[in-house]
Amino acid sequence: MGGQLVSLLGSSLTIVAVPYQVYRETHSSLWVGLASLIQLPFLILGSLWGGAMGDRLNRRSLLVASALVLGIFSGALALNAQSAHGHFTVLLILAALAAGAGGFAGPIRSATIPRLVEGDELVATYSINQVVMNVATVVGPAIAGVLLASVSLASCYWLDAASFLVLAGATRSMSSLPPSADNAGVAVLRAIGEGFTYVRHHAVAQVVYLADLNAMVFGLPRALFPAVALTMYHAGPRTLGLLYAAPGAGALVMALVTGWIVRVRRRGRLVVLSVAAWGVAMAVFGLVRVVWVGLACLALAGAMDVISTVLRNTILQMAITDEFRSRVSSIQMAVVTGGPRLGDLESGVVASLSSTEFAIVSGGVACVVGVLALARWRRAFWNDRVDG
């Protein structure tokens, strides 16, 4: 958790710096979305490969190696940014490669959590994990806004590179995490195929993934944040940093008070309602022109996302077996991190054909309609009850 906190703080700087650099060079929200979309196949392939390898090799060793590789990519982004002849194409390539390496590590790290705690501690553990993640998503973007305005673009990437070295050291200090004996000799492609087969016949996993995809594709207009800050609010990098930080601020507050979620019996029903509330908050965000009201809407959406995330992770991890954890987590990682990139493209395309405001509002409405349709399609998920 400690190493991940430092690393996520660094990664939050890059999450702001890359779209800012793209928008600064192209003045196009569509290009921001396309730059994110380019990363998607690398992220998915990295996630699937990482999931397969995590179920058959030592997870600690894989996590250390991936952290070092990610540090190298962030350093290369910094060198390109501070070069007098920095190339836009190089920026896109490095960001895509970093997405692939991050995708590789994500499912492996996620799959370690159920190995470290008991089943009845998963809600609390994922809540703590949400606190760590959202501290980073609040503090990191705010720092990024200050660095972009007062220091340099490259400083964001250099700090990210240093954070991965901290993550590598922290992970190295953990106990060894050997694979399950049943998976040690399984070929990579066969292991990936078995993971997809497992999910294809697992109704709970399907609903969890579709609920998240619906919210991220339609209800996360982060590709439009540079345009919102610079054109709707007529502000600069500091306001851009606040836009990226606001969902994390709301999520952090909610993550600190999630103890009550343990007592929820209708978990699937609360997931649906949380995603619907996320969509409503995003639709209102697109309608307002007052900065503090927009930030409040984003914070409310972030709070709803924590409830949904904690419950979805708990539902999923309690429903699958350990020998498939890394592979199922790899598919989940592809969904969780790939959905926002598809959302970047969706919002960028809609904004280029209409307006920034319409793209945000229509996406929020589509998010609400989508999750209600999902609840109607999978009535068992809506009606599921956990006995306590």
Protein Blocks (a to p, Z undefined) as FASTA:
>chain_A
ZZmmmmmmmmmmmmmmmmmmmmmmnopaklmmmmmmmmmmmmmmmmmmmmmmmmmpcfkl
mmmmmmmmmmmmmmmmmmmmmpmkbcfklmmmmmmmmmmmmmmmmmmmmmmmmmmpcfkl
mmmmmmmmmmmmmmmmmmmmmmmmmmmmmmcmklmmmmmmmmmmmmmmmmmmpccddddf
klmmgcfklmmmmmmmmmmmmmklmmmmmmmmmmmmmmmcklmmmmmmmmmnopafklmm
mmmmmmmmmmmmmmmmmmmmmmpmblmlmmmmmmmmmmmmmmmmmmpcbfklmmmmmmmm
mmmmmmmmmmmmmmmmmmpcfklmmmmmmmmmmmmmmmmmmmmmmmmmmmmmmcmklmmm
mmmmmmmmmmmmmmmmmmmlmmpccdZZ
